[in-house]
Structures are given as C-alpha cells and as structure tokens.
Amino acid sequence: MRGLTSAKLFGLALLLAVDVVDAFYIPSMGPQSFKPGERVPLNVNRVFSEHVPLPFAYYDLPFVCKPQDVRRPWLNIGEVLRGDRIASSDYELTMGEDSECRVLCTKTLTPAANEEAGRFVEQDYLVEWIVDKLPGATVFLKHGADGAKTKEKEYEPGFKIGAYDKASGHAYLNNHVSMHVLYEKRGEGRRIVGFEVYPRSIKNTAGNCPDLKDKAATPLLVGEHKEAVVTYSYSVRWVEDTSVPWNHRWDRYLTATDQQVHWYAILNSAVIILLLSGVVAIILMRMLNRDLSMYTEEEFRDDIEETSGWKLLHGDVFRAPNYGGLLAPLLGTTVQVMYTFIVTILLGILGVLSPSYRGGLLTTGIVVFLLMGGASGYYSGHLYRTWGGTNWLKNAVMTATLVPALIVGAELVLNMFLWYQASSAAMPFSTIVLLFALWLFIKLPLTLLGGWYGFKRQPYSEPVRTNAIPRPIPPQPGYLKPLPSILLAGALPFAVIFIELFLVLKSIWQDSFYYEYGFAIIVGLILSLTVCETTVIMVWLSLNSGHHRWWWRAFAYGASSSVYIFAYSVFFYFTRLRAGMPDVAGFVPTLTFFVHSLLISAAYALCTGSMGFFAAYFFVRRIYRMVKLS
C-alpha cells in the first residue's frame, strides 16, 4: 500500500508540474494599450548570430542609421550580461496608421564600413528590434502531420541583416523592412500581440523609396572595398488579429519545441533511474544486510580483524579528509549553487521568469546566489568544525571568495578580448564595480554570518571512533582508479539529461527561448536521484576494496557527469554553431564559447558534486551506525 501511494504521489507531481508549465509560463504583466493615432516607440537592441557567439550593439555598426539624440532605457544586470544595448530609434510607428514607404536616412559607407557590412551578412547575423517588449520576428508557417504547411504561424526572434550567396560569394544588405504590427482591440485602446518583420535588399537611388512592387529589383551589394551609398526605408502595416489574445502573444515565439521530445527525455530518464534503483536495492541491500548480519553475530566479534571489505574500515572511514580546509569551502559553495538552481527553476515554474522580463533569468539567478551566501557559510562552517578546523573566520572568507574569484578571474580575462572586439557581450566597467559591490555588501556578510553560526553548532557526531594510525590502502582494481571510476560514474547521469541539455544549449548559444521549467524540474529530480544512487554505489565499491579516503571521491563521483557535459558542448559547437559555416569563427568567438562552456560545466559540477557528497555521507554514517562496535 505504501509503494502504491508513493507511485500515485509521484505521478500526481509529474502531472502538476507539466500543468504548471501550461498555466504559468507567461505571467500577466501589465498590458499597455495604445489609442489610435498614438505614437508607438520602436527600440533597437543588438545584432546576434546563431553561428558566432559575439553580439554587437546595433548602433555600433558603422553602416546603419543612428539618430542624433539616442535615448537609452535603464537595463537590469541580466540584460547587460547577455549583451543587450537597447536604444531609441527614428522609426515612426503610429497606432492604426499604415505607411506605404518612408525613407529613414541615406548613409555613405566608407570602404571599411562596406567590407564590414559584408562580413556581418556572411556570418548570418540577425537584427533585434523591440516594440512593446516584443522582439521583431521572422515568420514561419507550421507544418501539419502530413508535412504540408498550415496557416498557423510561429516566430523566431530577429530578422536577417542580409542574404549571402555562397555560390558567387556576394553579400546583399537588407536596407528595406516591411513591419506588420498585429493588435487586438480592448475598448478604446489597442494592445499589440505580434511584431513581424519582412526584410528586403533593394538597390535604389539616394533619398528615395524603392519600387516595392518590382519583384526582380536588383539587390544591394555590399562587402566590396569601395564607397557605397545606402538608403534605408521602411513600411508599416497594422493588422487586427483576433486569434491571439494579449496574454498568449508569446505563444508563437515558444512553439518551436515539440513536447514529445521532453516526454521522451523523461521516459528515458525514468527507465534509467528504475534500473539504477534496482541495482541499489539488489546489490547494496542484499549484500549489506548479509554483511551486517554476519557482523553482529557474537561468534564473529572476535574475528573482526580477519574479515575483509568495508567492515575493516570502521576505524578510518571518518578520518578527516586531506585538504579539508579546501573541501569545506568548496562544499559550502556547491550548496549555494544547488539552492540557486532550485529556487530559480521554482520561480520559473511560478511564472516569474517571463520572456517579457528581459534578462530576468540571469538577474534572478544572481540575486538568489547572493542571498544564499548564508547557506554556503553555514554548511562550510559546520563541516569545517566536524573535521577539526579551528579558524572559522578564515574558512568563511575562503568560502565567500574561492569560487567567485575563479569565475571572475576567467571572465575578466575573457572580457579583455571582448572589449578589443567591441562586442556588447563585454561587461562595462560600471557593471564590474556593481558586481563587486554586491559581493562585498551582500554575499560576504551573509557568508560570514552563516559561517559563524555553522561553526558554533556542535559538530556531526560520527557513529564510530577513528584510529590513531591510518590503515594502508591496498591496490585498487582498474575500474576504481580515479579516471576510469569518474568516467564510469558520470555516464548514467549524463544519459538522463542529454536530451534536455541540447535544448538548454540551444537556448544559450542560439538565442532561442527556454521556458519549459516544469519539464526541467522533473528531469532535475530524476538527475538528482541518479547522481545520489550512482555516487553511493561507487563509494560502497571503494569502501569494499579497502579505500577509506572517500570524501573527495564522493564529490568527484557526483560531479563526474560534468566531463560529459563539456564534451557534449564541444560536439554542439562543431555540429550546430559551425555547421555549414566552418570559416566564420575566429579566435575570440571560439574562446568565448569554450570559456563559458567550461564555467557552465563547473557550475553543474558544483551542484551535482554536493548532491553526491551528502548522499554518500548519509549512506556511510547510516551503515556504520547500524553496527555496534566496542
């Protein structure tokens, strides 16, 4: 009956999590209504490519029109870190008033600017404009079950800056855009529910609109080392759309992922966790119970030293780990990262992290990470005292600085290259100062407070005493040596998440929206169980072979799937980012991808490493507590 109840509860949790995705992935964030004849602002942001991980501010391009008076709204820290540089424009959009064609400006390109325009076109850059928080979108028609196109639309954010002909090697710049702004009527006002952009390259005379009806018009060639005159123009059309209400206007941006893919990932993960749970139940419980029953019989008490396996390690298994002063701060930070992931995903499920909230995921993650500084200090201080540490202040400061210093150091080195490339992905100096101030006045004090409180608590009471002289470690079998055992331990957790991992990487590097937090938390729960069970099995095998230095091994086993994640990121780089465009990537884009991939893998390793460590710690304490030793 208990197993049946647990299965029902687990199934109900799955259904609720998926229902939450459908119900809350977009919150009702204050709609803005425009009256007929009211000016609707169009902001420009940046250009980005699905093949080159270097965004650039739109107005930093030398071949576009820039207003004399550029107004820039306040950006949150997440927007700045993702490379957003939102600014006003001279495009005139008036609610309800169509415009056949208007000239924005005529610009004379220098030979260098002409060549740079050609490079941006060749590298398949996309332009991001924003109207009422909606990015300008390229429109595609969905395909039905029979493969034929339907009338239902789906959007991809951004529109191409130009078209590149690989056969001739010519680049054509899109200098005219037709904008279709979709709206719904609400009383006297109108709410924008769609922003479609149809770019076109047309060579025309300076200061004049092109002939839009001429389908065979000559495109505007760029990329040559000579001066060129470019006239930018635009058309505006207002379309009433009753098929999409305002609170579902993001649906067209978020329909690219088939939900069957997520269910396949969950099914794949569930099968793995069931098989792994069976292994734990059969191997560990049966063999462990047999060992314990033998160990507690009176006739075997006098022959303990003649036995073998994990039972011999009762006097060494809880010996303080080597470099415990480093492991305790590391574990404290891993708990902080794990809590940050959990809270951020839960906020996403509740609908707080809407695509309308630009930079919301990064901003929320940073804020939660700072606020979890107390948890990192507490766990680090408690473990530090358990392992015999005496200087709580040194441990707390190390907990607050160790991982952040490594991350900031890598980012600052990368930032110098991004500054040199003038990419909007480079952190401004003011943002660096802000991040340091947040660490100094929020993260550091909370970590010190948590470290003091954790150190003042009584240390963990271990179930057995530790011998004065450590037992020598016998030679280990090949599969338990460091590298093979880490690769072995990481295979199953990676198999659980590799399908969802592809969608996450696509969201990070190809600017697609990832919003299905319900599926993410289900896969995350299964991943947690897999990591814990795998680590317990590997630690038990190590103990059974006489290796009592299990502390660092437990952390490494939990974090081991990060090796596969980094390897998969490399595979993603060559098969997705550079697919079909092997010559576009340079040193800085490649460095940017690999540094950030390494940092992402490290953050994942910290999170899963802490799961594995504490699961193994609980397991080891449990099995030795079950044995009453004199």
Secondary structure, DSSP 4 states (H G I P E B T S, - for coil): -HHHHHHHHHHHHHHHHHHHHHHHSS------EE-TT-EE-EEEEEEEESSS---EEGGGSTTS---SS-------HHHHHTT---EE-S--EETT--EEEEEEEEEEEPHHHHHHHHHHHHTTEEEEEEETTEEPEEEEEEE-TTS-EEEEEEEEEBEESEEEETTTTEEEE--EEEEEEEEEEETTEEEEEEEEEEEE-----TTS---TT-TTPPP-EE-SSS-EEEEEEEEEEEEE--SS-GGGTTTTTS-SS-HHHHHHHHHHHHHHHHHHHHHIIIIIIIHHHHHHHHHTSGGGGGGGGG--GGGGGTTTTTSPPTTHHHHHHHHHHHHHHHHHHHHHHHHHHTT-S-TTSTTHHHHHHHHHHHHTHHHHHHHHHHHHHHTT---HHHHHHHHHHHHHHHHHHHHHHHHHHHHHHT-TTSPPHHHHHHHHHHIIIIIHHHHHHHHHHHHHSPPP--SSPPPSSPPPPPPPPGGGSHHHHHHHHHHHHHHHHHHHHHHHHHHHHS------HHHHHHHHHHHHHHHHHHHHHHHHHHHHTT----HHHHHHHHHTHHHHHHHHHHHHIIIIISTT-TTS--HHHHHHHHHHHHHHHHHHHHHHHHHHHHHHHHHHHHHHHTS---
